[in-house]
Amino acid sequence: MSNKLKKLSKNKDVRTLTENFVSLSLLRVIGLLLPLITLPYVLRVLGKSNYGIIVLATSLINYFTALTDYSFRITATRDVAINKNNKRQLDLIYSNVITVRMLFCILSTIIILLIVLLYKPFRDEITVFSLTIPMLFGYVLFPEWFFRGIEKMRYITYLNLGIKTFFTICIFVFIHEVNDYWMYPLFNSLGFIGAGIVGQSMLTRKYKLKYYWIGTKRIKKVLKNNFPIFINQFLPTLYNNTSSFLLGIMAPTYMLGIYDAIKKVVELFYTFANIIATVFFPFLNRVKNAFNKYKKAMLIIGVSLTLIPIVSYKLIFWYLDINNNFALPCLILLSVSVFFVILYDIFGLNFFIVHNQDKLVMRNTIMASIIGFILAFPLIYYFGIIGAALNLVLSRGIMGLGLTYKYHKSKKIILKNL
């Protein structure tokens, strides 16, 4: 047994996968844990209403974050992985990404400012919205796609840890009263911009990448090639982000503060399941007959991760200092939605995509996203915070249960064609 472990530890692929797994795990867990450390303090000092305003501004920016990404997290990562030893191609990929993302970023900034200036409730909080916008520039500069492509995810972890640590320290050092709420988006944006600048510096100095203007023809080609994947990546933002955004507009902002705080805690439990699913993805591509064992284990994990926050609701509400009649049903609904996303990971990511049924998953995602976007308005208008949570459950339920049904319906045909 020890000899096998020694051989595995010397295997370059195994070392790379292990390193990336550890980096990804740390990145995801720290990314959720550090904000959870500051959350009770922020809710107590700034108040749930002011925190809700911050979440609302972030929700608006999130639409444009998805736009500026334009699926480069997938397409550019893939292209870098294929051409990691071709300097000329890497320069071209780098130039493609920076040019298109910066153009979208400038366009997005103009649109956001117009929305804020034209809509009075946003205009009244123009400082918060204006200080949230630079986060978009930091996101555009941050070269996560490159580090994923060259399989150096530890750099992503280091830079993200830097952002989160800087942000966490600033929260406790500088924010002491209700009127300090404008500092929250300021420190968040500074962290993103700092990480983006350091990331760009690494690309140009360590990896010697050079930027050049790619021209209008090339821009059009990149936009056309990335569009199908962009649609598939952008549509889930419609139901996921719209619930928060509309709740902030239609309900008092303190309700959005409560909703976001509960959601952050619940999402932590999903993160653990998603890390497992992500790590098993390459393994199941190689060993497809291991899926049944993986499925059974993940279903048990999924049920457990759904029940833990529900059973621990008193501890969660004590930690967040939440005392609201709608908090418990909201927590239950959001916890159930976690199980549906885990179903999506099990059958969508690690079965259908493994068996090259990408279009089936895409159609399912598009349907769930559009239904979630359409239902968001009436559900939140009539039921407020419960409607926002219910919309998330329904959308994720359509995604997860839809793929579960299709799995049981088509697994024999797919497996027979292997």
Sequence and secondary structure as in RCSB ss.txt:
>XXXX:A:sequence
MSNKLKKLSKNKDVRTLTENFVSLSLLRVIGLLLPLITLPYVLRVLGKSNYGIIVLATSLINYFTALTDYSFRIT
ATRDVAINKNNKRQLDLIYSNVITVRMLFCILSTIIILLIVLLYKPFRDEITVFSLTIPMLFGYVLFPEWFFRGI
EKMRYITYLNLGIKTFFTICIFVFIHEVNDYWMYPLFNSLGFIGAGIVGQSMLTRKYKLKYYWIGTKRIKKVLKN
NFPIFINQFLPTLYNNTSSFLLGIMAPTYMLGIYDAIKKVVELFYTFANIIATVFFPFLNRVKNAFNKYKKAMLI
IGVSLTLIPIVSYKLIFWYLDINNNFALPCLILLSVSVFFVILYDIFGLNFFIVHNQDKLVMRNTIMASIIGFIL
AFPLIYYFGIIGAALNLVLSRGIMGLGLTYKYHKSKKIILKNL
>XXXX:A:secstr
 HHHHHHHHH HHHHHHHHHHHHHHHHHHHHHHHHHHHHHHHHHHH HHHHHHHHHHHHHHHHHHHHHHTTHHHH
HHHHHHHSTT HHHHHHHHHHHHHHHHHHHHHHHHHHHHHHHHSHHHHTTHHHHHHHTHHHHHHHH  HHHHHHT
T HHHHHHHHHHHHHHHHHHHHHH  SGGGGGHHHHHHHHHHHHHHHHHHHHHHHTS       HHHHHHHHHHH
HHHHHHHHHHHHHHHHHHHHHHHHHS HHHHHHHHHHHHHHHHHHHHHHHHHHHHHHHHHH GGGHHHHHHHHHH
HHHHHHHHHHHTHHHHHHHHT   TTHHHHHHHHHHHHHHHHHIIIIIIIIITTTT HHHHHHHHHHHHHHHHHH
HHHHHHHHHHHHHHHHHHHHHHHHHHHHHHHHHHHHHHHHHT 
